[in-house]
Amino acid sequence: MDKDRVILHCDCNGFFASVETLLEPSLANVPMVVTGDPESRHGIILAKNERAKKYGIQTAETIWQAKQKCPQLVCVLPHHGMYGEISKRVNAIYLDYTDLVDPFGIDESFLDVTGSLRLFGKSPKELADDIRERVKREIGITISVGVSFCRVLAKLGSDYKKPDATTVIDRHNYKEIAWPLPVSAMLFAGRRTSETLAKMGIFTIGELACADRAVVVGRLGEAGDTLWRYANGLDDEPVHTYWDRPAPKSVGNGMTFRRDIAGVEEIRAGVMALTDSVAARLRAADRKCTVVQVQIKDPNFRTVQKQCTLRRATWLQQELTQQAMELIRVAVGFGSSIRSLTVTAAGLVSPGETEEQLDLFSAANPQEDKRESVEKAMADIRDRFGKSSIRLGCYENREIGTDKPRK
């Protein structure tokens, strides 16, 4: 690997479950799962510890199914705020080794340590083991690390042996390790793609690597070409610095209500619970949106989506609420029952990136200035005293599930 980049993929093992065990150490001694809130009809498994895995419990199955496999299963509700804090602490350790740290979700990151090996005087595996031990000692959770010459094979390496392990996949052994694995084990090879390849007689990464590239591209297009290159170790995607990550393209939040909601007041409560979170995240990312989208699911699981383009970019919670309510009115009306709802702010721009198209009557808008002042003051208080320090009581409704802060 001397002439190649040295890429690490660091993956926190059973992250949600591991953090819950930090909060309550006794959970390490029992089969435990982190679940959605059954009262909110989110009774599915979000994460499980190693003891629960031994019973064959799977992520995304229902609590009822999991307890059929393990009647003594312990279920805990998630602490999303703590997951974010631990994630920051873990990435801070990675940053002691390189500034090329590229988070890939809350519990995993790519690291380019090519320039760090001589500085630390270690081999790639030794450096990976050192990082693993530091995370275990300083944070109290374990990680698995894949070491390779490209991102996609580093990701395969971290998945190859768990928990708390380092796997090196280099030029000499990548065919031996990676090629026998199913195509679905590879980054971005989803279920439908894997099914399409299976119909072509391609089941393993090796079979994909040896397939006719033109045939794969003809069937799957650009995505097929990407996967063919990945299977052959031809991945030159860089690892971005921790401070130079791409800006988000959209910010959204959704919830399934504790019971179906209907009527203007209940729907508005649901919308406001979501837009309060979306607006806060827009400010945190220093982005305004030019598009508002809603996704509405009825009691029969039928889904309706609708969106609108705004005349001016915004991050104001009140404006997001108004636009989302109008979209719902047009899409299904306020008399229809709604099981779940998602509000998304898209078409994101920086506050000064585009000139707003103002007409003669909107050139000066004292009401909007007042809204901006109020919402900025709320944001400042939350930054200083925590997200739950100030909340909009007008949307809190325990009966439908909007009484708790949204993520």
C-alpha positions as CSV (number, residue, x, y, z in Angstrom):
1,M,0.0,0.0,0.0
2,D,3.1,2.2,-0.1
3,K,2.3,3.9,-3.4
4,D,-1.5,4.1,-2.7
5,R,-3.6,6.3,-0.6
6,V,-4.3,4.9,2.9
7,I,-8.0,5.3,3.6
8,L,-9.6,4.2,6.8
9,H,-13.3,3.7,7.3
10,C,-14.1,3.8,11.0
11,D,-17.6,2.5,12.0
12,C,-19.0,2.6,15.5
13,N,-20.3,-0.8,16.5
14,G,-24.0,-0.9,17.4
15,F,-23.7,2.9,17.9
16,F,-27.1,3.7,19.4
17,A,-27.1,0.7,21.6
18,S,-23.5,1.4,22.7
19,V,-24.3,5.0,23.7
20,E,-27.4,3.8,25.6
21,T,-25.0,1.4,27.5
22,L,-22.8,4.4,28.4
23,L,-25.9,6.0,29.9
24,E,-27.0,2.8,31.7
25,P,-24.1,0.3,32.1
26,S,-26.3,-2.5,33.3
27,L,-27.7,-2.8,29.7
28,A,-24.4,-4.4,28.7
29,N,-25.5,-7.6,30.6
30,V,-28.8,-8.1,28.8
31,P,-30.1,-8.5,25.3
32,M,-31.1,-4.9,24.5
33,V,-32.6,-2.9,21.5
34,V,-33.1,0.7,20.9
35,T,-36.6,1.2,19.5
36,G,-38.9,3.9,18.1
37,D,-41.7,5.0,20.4
38,P,-44.6,2.4,20.4
39,E,-47.0,5.1,21.5
40,S,-46.1,7.0,18.3
41,R,-46.6,3.9,16.2
42,H,-42.8,3.7,15.6
43,G,-42.5,0.3,17.3
44,I,-39.5,-0.9,15.3
45,I,-35.9,-1.9,16.1
46,L,-33.4,1.0,15.5
47,A,-30.4,-0.7,16.9
48,K,-29.4,-3.8,19.0
49,N,-26.4,-4.8,21.1
50,E,-24.3,-8.0,20.6
51,R,-26.4,-10.1,23.0
52,A,-29.6,-9.2,21.0
53,K,-27.9,-10.1,17.7
54,K,-27.4,-13.6,19.0
55,Y,-31.1,-14.1,18.9
56,G,-31.3,-13.1,15.2
57,I,-32.9,-9.8,15.9
58,Q,-32.8,-7.5,12.9
59,T,-32.9,-3.7,12.5
60,A,-36.2,-2.4,11.2
61,E,-38.3,-5.4,12.4
62,T,-41.1,-4.7,14.8
63,I,-40.8,-5.0,18.6
64,W,-43.4,-7.7,18.5
65,Q,-41.3,-9.8,16.1
66,A,-38.2,-9.2,18.1
67,K,-39.8,-10.3,21.4
68,Q,-41.0,-13.5,19.7
69,K,-37.3,-14.4,19.3
70,C,-36.3,-13.1,22.7
71,P,-39.1,-12.7,25.3
72,Q,-36.6,-11.2,27.9
73,L,-35.5,-8.5,25.4
74,V,-35.0,-5.0,27.0
75,C,-36.3,-2.1,24.9
76,V,-35.1,1.5,25.4
77,L,-36.1,4.7,23.7
78,P,-33.4,6.7,21.8
79,H,-31.5,9.7,23.1
80,H,-30.7,11.4,19.8
81,G,-29.0,14.4,21.4
82,M,-26.5,12.2,23.2
83,Y,-25.8,10.3,19.9
84,G,-24.8,13.6,18.3
85,E,-22.5,14.5,21.2
86,I,-20.7,11.2,21.2
87,S,-20.3,11.4,17.5
88,K,-18.6,14.7,17.8
89,R,-16.3,13.3,20.5
90,V,-15.4,10.3,18.3
91,N,-14.6,12.5,15.3
92,A,-12.5,14.8,17.5
93,I,-10.2,11.8,18.1
94,Y,-10.0,11.1,14.4
95,L,-9.0,14.7,13.9
96,D,-5.9,14.1,16.1
97,Y,-4.6,11.9,13.2
98,T,-5.6,13.8,10.1
99,D,-7.8,16.8,9.0
100,L,-9.1,14.6,6.2
101,V,-12.1,13.3,8.2
102,D,-15.3,12.9,6.2
103,P,-18.3,11.8,8.3
104,F,-20.6,9.3,6.5
105,G,-23.5,9.4,8.8
106,I,-23.6,9.9,12.6
107,D,-21.7,6.7,13.4
108,E,-19.1,6.3,10.6
109,S,-16.3,8.4,9.0
110,F,-13.7,8.1,6.2
111,L,-10.2,9.1,7.1
112,D,-7.3,9.7,4.7
113,V,-4.1,9.1,6.7
114,T,-1.7,8.9,3.8
115,G,0.3,11.8,5.1
116,S,0.1,10.7,8.7
117,L,1.9,7.4,8.7
118,R,5.4,8.9,8.7
119,L,4.4,11.4,11.3
120,F,3.2,8.7,13.7
121,G,5.8,6.1,12.7
122,K,3.2,3.4,12.3
123,S,1.9,1.0,9.6
124,P,-1.6,1.5,8.4
125,K,-2.9,-1.4,10.6
126,E,-1.0,-0.1,13.6
127,L,-2.5,3.3,13.2
128,A,-6.0,1.9,12.8
129,D,-5.5,-0.2,16.0
130,D,-4.2,2.8,17.8
131,I,-7.4,4.8,16.9
132,R,-9.6,1.8,17.9
133,E,-8.0,1.6,21.3
134,R,-8.2,5.4,21.9
135,V,-12.0,5.4,21.1
136,K,-12.5,2.5,23.5
137,R,-10.5,4.0,26.3
138,E,-11.6,7.6,26.0
139,I,-15.2,7.3,24.9
140,G,-16.2,3.8,26.1
141,I,-17.5,2.4,22.8
142,T,-15.9,0.2,20.2
143,I,-15.3,0.8,16.5
144,S,-14.3,-1.5,13.6
145,V,-11.9,-0.1,11.0
146,G,-11.4,-1.0,7.4
147,V,-8.0,-0.1,5.8
148,S,-7.6,0.1,2.1
149,F,-6.4,2.1,-0.9
150,C,-9.9,3.5,-1.7
151,R,-13.1,4.4,0.1
152,V,-15.3,1.6,-1.2
153,L,-12.9,-1.2,-0.1
154,A,-12.2,0.5,3.2
155,K,-16.0,0.4,3.9
156,L,-16.1,-3.3,3.0
157,G,-13.2,-3.8,5.4
158,S,-15.0,-2.2,8.4
159,D,-18.0,-4.4,7.7
160,Y,-15.9,-7.6,7.2
161,K,-15.1,-8.3,10.9
162,K,-17.1,-6.9,13.8
163,P,-17.1,-5.8,16.6
164,D,-13.8,-4.1,17.5
165,A,-11.6,-5.2,14.7
166,T,-9.3,-4.0,12.0
167,T,-9.3,-5.5,8.5
168,V,-6.8,-4.5,5.8
169,I,-7.8,-4.9,2.2
170,D,-4.8,-4.0,-0.1
171,R,-3.8,-4.6,-3.7
172,H,-2.6,-8.1,-2.9
173,N,-5.7,-9.5,-1.1
174,Y,-8.7,-7.4,-2.3
175,K,-9.8,-10.1,-4.8
176,E,-9.5,-12.8,-2.2
177,I,-11.5,-10.8,0.4
178,A,-13.9,-8.7,-1.6
179,W,-14.7,-10.7,-4.7
180,P,-16.5,-13.7,-2.9
181,L,-18.9,-11.2,-1.1
182,P,-22.4,-10.6,-2.4
183,V,-22.9,-7.5,-4.6
184,S,-25.2,-6.1,-1.9
185,A,-22.3,-5.8,0.5
186,M,-20.8,-3.0,-1.7
187,L,-21.5,0.7,-1.1
188,F,-24.5,2.0,-3.0
189,A,-25.6,-1.5,-4.3
190,G,-29.2,-1.4,-3.1
191,R,-31.8,-4.1,-3.2
192,R,-33.2,-3.3,-6.6
193,T,-29.8,-3.0,-8.1
194,S,-28.7,-6.3,-6.7
195,E,-31.9,-7.9,-8.0
196,T,-31.3,-6.5,-11.5
197,L,-27.7,-7.9,-11.4
198,A,-28.9,-11.2,-10.2
199,K,-31.2,-11.5,-13.2
200,M,-28.0,-11.0,-15.3
201,G,-26.4,-13.9,-13.4
202,I,-24.2,-11.6,-11.3
203,F,-24.3,-12.4,-7.6
204,T,-20.9,-11.6,-6.2
205,I,-18.6,-8.6,-6.4
206,G,-16.1,-10.7,-8.3
207,E,-18.7,-11.7,-10.9
208,L,-19.5,-8.0,-11.3
209,A,-15.8,-7.1,-11.7
210,C,-15.3,-9.7,-14.4
211,A,-18.6,-8.8,-16.2
212,D,-18.6,-7.0,-19.5
213,R,-18.5,-3.3,-18.5
214,A,-20.6,-2.2,-21.5
215,V,-23.3,-4.8,-20.7
216,V,-23.6,-3.6,-17.1
217,V,-23.7,0.0,-18.1
218,G,-26.4,-0.8,-20.7
219,R,-28.6,-2.3,-18.1
220,L,-27.9,0.0,-15.1
221,G,-26.6,3.2,-16.8
222,E,-24.2,5.5,-14.9
223,A,-24.8,3.7,-11.6
224,G,-23.8,0.4,-13.2
225,D,-20.5,1.9,-14.4
226,T,-19.8,3.2,-10.9
227,L,-20.4,-0.2,-9.3
228,W,-18.3,-1.9,-12.0
229,R,-15.4,0.4,-11.2
230,Y,-15.9,-0.1,-7.4
231,A,-15.8,-3.9,-7.9
232,N,-12.5,-3.5,-9.6
233,G,-11.1,-1.2,-6.9
234,L,-11.2,1.8,-9.2
235,D,-12.5,4.4,-6.7
236,D,-10.6,7.7,-6.6
237,E,-13.2,9.7,-4.7
238,P,-11.4,12.0,-2.3
239,V,-11.8,12.2,1.5
240,H,-12.9,15.8,2.3
241,T,-11.6,17.7,5.2
242,Y,-13.9,17.8,8.3
243,W,-14.5,21.5,7.7
244,D,-15.1,21.3,4.0
245,R,-18.0,18.9,3.8
246,P,-20.6,19.6,1.1
247,A,-23.4,21.8,2.2
248,P,-26.8,20.0,2.7
249,K,-29.1,20.0,-0.3
250,S,-32.2,19.7,1.8
251,V,-33.4,19.6,5.4
252,G,-36.4,17.7,6.4
253,N,-38.2,16.1,9.4
254,G,-41.1,13.7,9.6
255,M,-43.2,12.0,12.2
256,T,-45.8,9.3,12.6
257,F,-48.5,10.6,14.9
258,R,-49.8,8.6,18.0
259,R,-53.2,8.5,16.3
260,D,-54.4,9.7,12.9
261,I,-54.9,13.5,12.9
262,A,-57.5,15.6,11.0
263,G,-58.7,19.2,11.2
264,V,-56.9,22.5,10.9
265,E,-55.7,22.7,14.5
266,E,-54.3,19.2,14.8
267,I,-52.7,19.4,11.4
268,R,-51.2,22.8,12.2
269,A,-49.8,21.4,15.5
270,G,-48.1,18.6,13.6
271,V,-46.7,20.9,11.0
272,M,-45.4,23.4,13.5
273,A,-43.6,20.6,15.5
274,L,-41.8,19.7,12.3
275,T,-41.1,23.2,10.9
276,D,-39.7,24.3,14.3
277,S,-37.0,21.7,13.9
278,V,-36.4,22.3,10.2
279,A,-36.1,26.1,10.7
280,A,-33.5,25.5,13.5
281,R,-31.5,23.2,11.3
282,L,-31.5,25.7,8.5
283,R,-30.1,28.4,10.7
284,A,-27.5,26.0,12.1
285,A,-26.4,25.2,8.5
286,D,-26.5,28.9,7.5
287,R,-28.9,28.1,4.7
288,K,-32.3,29.3,3.5
289,C,-34.7,27.3,1.3
290,T,-36.4,28.2,-1.9
291,V,-38.6,25.1,-2.1
292,V,-41.0,23.6,0.5
293,Q,-42.1,20.0,0.2
294,V,-44.7,18.0,2.1
295,Q,-45.2,14.2,2.1
296,I,-48.5,13.1,3.5
297,K,-49.4,9.4,4.4
298,D,-53.0,8.5,5.1
299,P,-54.2,5.6,7.4
300,N,-54.1,3.2,4.4
301,F,-50.4,4.1,3.8
302,R,-51.2,5.9,0.6
303,T,-48.7,8.8,0.1
304,V,-49.2,12.2,-1.5
305,Q,-46.3,14.6,-2.2
306,K,-46.5,18.2,-3.1
307,Q,-44.1,21.1,-3.3
308,C,-43.9,24.8,-4.1
309,T,-41.2,27.3,-5.1
310,L,-41.0,30.3,-2.9
311,R,-40.7,33.9,-4.2
312,R,-37.9,34.5,-1.7
313,A,-35.6,32.3,0.2
314,T,-36.5,31.8,3.9
315,W,-35.5,30.1,7.1
316,L,-38.4,31.4,9.1
317,Q,-40.5,28.8,10.9
318,Q,-43.7,30.8,10.5
319,E,-43.2,31.0,6.7
320,L,-42.4,27.3,6.5
321,T,-45.6,26.5,8.4
322,Q,-47.7,28.7,6.2
323,Q,-46.4,27.1,3.0
324,A,-46.7,23.6,4.3
325,M,-50.3,24.2,5.5
326,E,-51.3,25.5,2.1
327,L,-49.7,22.5,0.4
328,I,-51.6,20.2,2.6
329,R,-54.9,22.1,2.0
330,V,-54.4,21.8,-1.8
331,A,-53.2,18.2,-1.7
332,V,-55.7,16.4,0.6
333,G,-57.7,19.1,2.5
334,F,-57.9,19.5,6.2
335,G,-60.8,17.0,6.6
336,S,-58.7,14.0,5.6
337,S,-57.0,11.8,8.2
338,I,-53.2,11.9,8.2
339,R,-51.1,9.1,9.7
340,S,-47.7,10.6,9.1
341,L,-46.3,13.8,7.8
342,T,-42.9,15.1,6.5
343,V,-41.9,18.6,5.8
344,T,-38.7,19.3,3.8
345,A,-36.9,22.5,3.0
346,A,-35.1,22.1,-0.3
347,G,-33.3,24.3,-2.9
348,L,-31.0,25.5,-0.2
349,V,-28.9,28.7,-0.7
350,S,-26.7,30.7,1.5
351,P,-28.4,33.9,2.9
352,G,-26.6,36.2,0.5
353,E,-26.2,33.9,-2.4
354,T,-29.2,35.1,-4.5
355,E,-31.0,38.4,-4.8
356,E,-34.6,38.2,-3.6
357,Q,-37.2,39.2,-6.1
358,L,-39.0,41.9,-4.3
359,D,-42.0,43.8,-5.6
360,L,-43.0,47.3,-4.8
361,F,-45.2,46.3,-1.8
362,S,-42.8,43.9,-0.3
363,A,-39.6,46.0,-0.4
364,A,-40.1,46.9,3.2
365,N,-41.8,44.4,5.5
366,P,-41.7,45.3,9.2
367,Q,-43.7,42.1,10.1
368,E,-41.1,39.9,8.5
369,D,-38.3,41.8,10.3
370,K,-40.1,41.2,13.6
371,R,-40.4,37.5,12.9
372,E,-36.7,37.4,12.1
373,S,-35.9,39.1,15.4
374,V,-38.1,36.7,17.4
375,E,-36.8,33.5,15.8
376,K,-33.2,34.6,16.0
377,A,-33.6,35.3,19.7
378,M,-35.1,31.8,20.1
379,A,-32.1,30.3,18.2
380,D,-29.7,32.2,20.4
381,I,-31.3,30.9,23.6
382,R,-31.3,27.3,22.4
383,D,-27.6,27.6,21.4
384,R,-26.8,28.9,24.9
385,F,-29.1,26.8,27.1
386,G,-30.0,23.7,25.0
387,K,-32.6,22.8,22.4
388,S,-35.3,22.2,25.0
389,S,-34.8,25.5,26.8
390,I,-37.5,27.3,24.8
391,R,-40.3,25.7,22.8
392,L,-43.5,26.7,21.1
393,G,-46.2,25.6,23.4
394,C,-48.9,26.2,20.7
395,Y,-48.0,22.9,19.0
396,E,-47.6,20.7,22.1
397,N,-50.2,18.0,22.0
398,R,-49.4,14.7,23.9
399,E,-52.4,12.9,22.4
400,I,-51.0,13.1,18.9
401,G,-47.3,13.0,19.9
402,T,-46.1,16.6,19.3
403,D,-45.3,17.2,23.0
404,K,-41.7,16.1,22.6
405,P,-38.9,18.0,20.8
406,R,-38.4,16.9,17.2
407,K,-34.9,15.8,16.1
